[in-house]
Amino acid sequence: GYLTLYLDNKKLRQRPGQLLFHMATGSGKTLIMAGAMLHLYEQGYRNFIFFVNSTTIINKTRENFLNPLSSKYLFGERIYFGDKEVFVREVVNFESGNEDDINIVFQTIQGLHTALNTPRENSITYKDFEDKKIVLISDEAHHINAETKRGKDLSKDEQEEVISWEGTVNRIFRSNPENLLLEFTATVDFGDQNISNKYFDKLLFDYPLKQFRKDGYSKEVKVLQTDLPDLKRALQAVVLSQYRRKIFERNRLRIKPVILFKSRTIQELSLIHI
């Protein structure tokens, strides 16, 4: 509904158009992506680029979009628009795409940047965008905001590397006034004034974790805090995790404990040696 309102409203619609879906993890981002793709197909779009910062997410999303046998497949068994059956296809470039189908290029941000700036035979090139309107779908979109946050929490090498990715995305995006960039993320740093200004007129849907939890869709989250040094904090997390595993085992329940160690910046992470 929100996307339709945007596309049909001449006062809201920008050309090219950039939109942000700020959605909590688990609240249906990929389902919204699939719905948006089908709606945009009706609007005449045929070519889509899905890109993210992780190869693992690429593989999972490929399954969700392309494999009807997957339990998380996002489309119906068969897709019809009127009497015409439409197929969702993975392509390496849009020259090999079918104008009657939904053609998707799956790439990491880094892979997309490399493919476009060091082109090889049959790979995607900037020429693919000269006469086609494209929908760019960016998952975990906070990874392409390095240029917006230039100079903050980034080393010189990180700035040069990540800014180049964002520059590549912007070059594709601006190659045709009909292009659309749909960004999806659960973690936008609206506390950063530059980020806040960037998305002031682009935030289409805002459903953060706080609201997701309030609506009863999230598991109850318990937060434990400590002022221990990094190594002791990590060891404490391991001990607590193993304690929980023992409790489950005692109740004949098999679980696989997982611990995530996360730092605010890459520089901070490089200082931690466990």
Salt bridges, closest charged atoms under 4 A:
GLU85 OE1 - ARG78 NH2 2.93
GLU90 OE1 - ARG62 NE 3.02
GLU95 OE2 - LYS132 NZ 2.95
ASP101 OD2 - ARG89 NE 2.53
ASP131 OD1 - LYS132 NZ 3.51
ASP139 OD1 - LYS29 NZ 3.06
GLU140 OE2 - LYS29 NZ 3.34
GLU147 OE2 - ARG150 NH2 3.38
GLU166 OE2 - LYS198 NZ 3.49
GLU178 OE1 - ARG13 NH2 3.83
GLU178 OE2 - ARG15 NH1 2.87
ASP189 OD2 - LYS149 NZ 3.62
ASP192 OD2 - LYS152 NZ 3.49
ASP201 OD1 - LYS202 NZ 3.19
ASP206 OD1 - HIS22 ND1 2.70
GLU220 OE2 - ARG213 NH2 2.61
ASP230 OD1 - ARG233 NH2 3.52
GLU249 OE2 - ARG245 NH1 2.47
GLU268 OE1 - ARG264 NH2 3.04
